[in-house]
Amino acid sequence: MPERRVKRQRLHEQVALQIEDIIRDNYKPGDPLPSEREFMELFDVGRSAVREALTLLSRMGLVVVRNGEKARVAEPTAKAMIDDLSGVARLLLADAEGIHHFQEARALLEIGLVRIAAQQASDKDLQVLRALLDDNRDSQDDSEAFLRSDEAFHIAIAKIGGNPIFTAVYTGVVEWLDDQRNISAKSLDGNRTAYQAHEKIYAAIAAHDPVTAEQAMEDHLTAVAERYWRMKAIIEA
């Protein structure tokens, strides 16, 4: 078997691991951490190693670092979880197969979300959706505005269930598929088709009919995906 070199951890990475263990065992979100000097004495390292360790933990979403203040334990958020996955997502979206996989994931997620919306939507939720749908209708001839209203409508559906993880995951998937959204929105006919689909989705949610809502969302996302591949082929021809 050929010899493999094992990458040795740098000093600040070792310090970061130690601080992470300390946080896990002794601190809760929002708590201030020991000062840089206290960490220097605890680990017998220089200030630069401590600062680099805290910067690394900040990038990981574990601590909040502000000038002139002690670092604090970060509040865990679903958004931080999605942000950590963004690099991997971009790699997976580098080819057609990866895009197909994300389209399938989006469909599975949104069909589930619209079912929950149809089951749980309150009168206030329906008022919000109706206002966003009106914006969507009024922006059909302006692709950029239509794109914004389209996203706002779908995110509002995702929020109805009240689960922040659903909303964060949906937002992440949509952001990762921004190429699909941008290409699909270049067609005014596509905008009109999408608006009509949104009307059907809204009607099913307002009627508290999860089965019809699921079918309307599935039909909509299938049409969006098909339009994307058709227009992408034309652009790249």
N, C-alpha and C positions, 0 to 999 in steps of 0.2 A: 504494500500500500504506500503511495507517495506521501512524503512528509507534508503536513499542512501547518502553516504558521497560524498561531492563535493571536488575534489582536489583543494587546495588553491595554487595559483601561487606563486612560489618563487620570491624573490626580483629581481634577474637578469632577470627573464622572464618578469616581469612587466616593467623593464627598457628597455628590448629589444622591447617590444610593443610600448613604448613611442618613442624610437629612430626610429622605423619603420614608425610611424605616421609623425615624423619630416622629414624623408627622402621623404616620399610621397608628402608632402606639400611644401617642400622648396628646394629640391636638385634634380639634374639630374645625370645620369650615368657619372662616372669619377670625380665628385666633391669631394673635401676633406671634411670630417666631422669635427665637433668641437673636440678639444683635450679631452683626458680622464678627465683632471682636469675641463674643462668646463662642461662636462657632470656630473661630481661629484657635482659641484656647482648647476647646473640646477635642478638635481633630488634629491639633498641632500642625496647622498648615498656615500659609500666608493668606493675605486678604484677597489676592487675585483668584486663588483657587475657590474661596468661598463665594466670591461674586460670580465667577463663571458657573459654579454649581447652581446658584440661585437663578441665574439667567436661563440655564438649561431647564430647571424645574418650572420656570415661568412659561417657557415655550411649550412645555408639556401640559400646561393648564393646571398645574398643581399648586403654584403659589402666585401671589400678586406682589410685584416689586415696584415701589414708588420711591423716587429720590427723597432723601431726608427722613424716611420712615422705615420702621422695621418691616420686613417681608411678612405677609400674612398668608394663611392657608386659604386657597381659592375655594369659592363656592362651586361645587360640581354642577355642570350644566350639560344638557344634551347637545347644545351647539358645540361645546369643546370636544365632545366625543366625535361629532361629525367632522369638525375641522381636522382632527388627527387622521381621519381616513381620506382626506382630500388628495393627498399625494398618491396613494394607492389607486384611488378612483381614476385619476388622470392617466395613469399608466394603462389601466384596463380599457379606457376609452380611446386608446391609440389606434385601434383597428375596428373593422366592421363587426366582428364577433362580439367584442366588448360592448359596443353600442347596442347591439341586439339584446345582450344580457341586461343592460341597464333599462332598456325599454320594457322588458319583461318584468323587471323588478318594480319599475314605476307603476305598471299596470296592476300588478298584484297589490301594491300598497294603496293606490288610489281607489281601486274597487272596494277594498276593505274599508277605507276611510269614508267613502260615500255611503256605504251601508250604515256605518255608525251615525253619520250625519242624518240620514233619513229616519233613523230610530230615535235620535236624541235632540234634534233641532228644536230650539225654543222659538217663541215668536220674535224675540230680539235677534236670534241668529238668522231667521228668515228675512228680517228687515235689513240686516247687514248684507246678506247675499243678494237681495233684490237691488239694493243701491249699487253694489259692485257690478251686478249684471247690467244695470242701466248704463254704467260707465263703459262697460264692454261693448254694448250696443252702439253707443255714441262715438266710439273710437275706431270703428271698423275701417275707416278710410285713412287712418294714421297708424302705420304698422308699429312704430315705437310705443305709442300710447296704448295700442291694442295689446301689445306684449305685456305691458305693465298691468293693465286691467285683467288680462287673462291670468297672470300669476297671482294677483290679489284675490281673484275669485276662487282659485284652487286652494290657496293657502287658507282662506276663510273656511272652506269645507274641512280642511285638515284640522283646524282649531276647534271645531264643534265638539269633538270627542273629549276635549279638555286634557289630553295627554301630551305634555310638552315633548316627549320623545317622538311621538308620531309626527308632530309639526317639524321638529328638527331634522328627522330623517327625510321627510318629504322635501323640505327646503334644500337639503343637501343633494338629493337625487336630481331635483330640477336644475340646480346650479351646475351640476356635473353634466347635464344634458343641454347646456346653453347653446351649443352648436345646433342641435335639433330645433330648439325654439327659434333661434335667429333665422335659420333657413326657412322654416315653415311659415314664419311671419312675413316673408317677402311677398307672399301671394295674397292680394286683397280678396280673391275668391275664397282662399283658405280661411281668412279672417271671418268671412260671412258664414262659412260652413261651421267653423268653431263656435261662433256666437249661437247659431241655431242649436248646436249640440249642448251648449251651456244652458239654454232655455229648457231643454228636455231634462237635463240633470236637475236644474232648480225645481221644475214642476214636480219631479218625483220626490225630491227632498221635502218640498212643501206639503205634499200629499202623505208624507211619512210612509212611503212605499219603497222599502229597501231593495226588493227584487228588481223593480223597474229602474231604480237609481243605479244599481250595479250594471244592468244591461246598457243603460244610456252612457255610463262612464266607459264601459268596455268598448262600445261602438265608437265613441269619441277618440279614445286613445289609439285604437286600431287605425282610424282614419288619419290621425296626426302622424303616426309612424309611417304609414304608407305614403303620405304626402312628402314627408322628409326624404325618404329614399328616392322617390321619383324626382324631386327637385335637386337633390344632391347629384344624381346621375346626370341631369341636364347641365348643372354648373360645372361638373368635372369633365364633361364630354369635350 
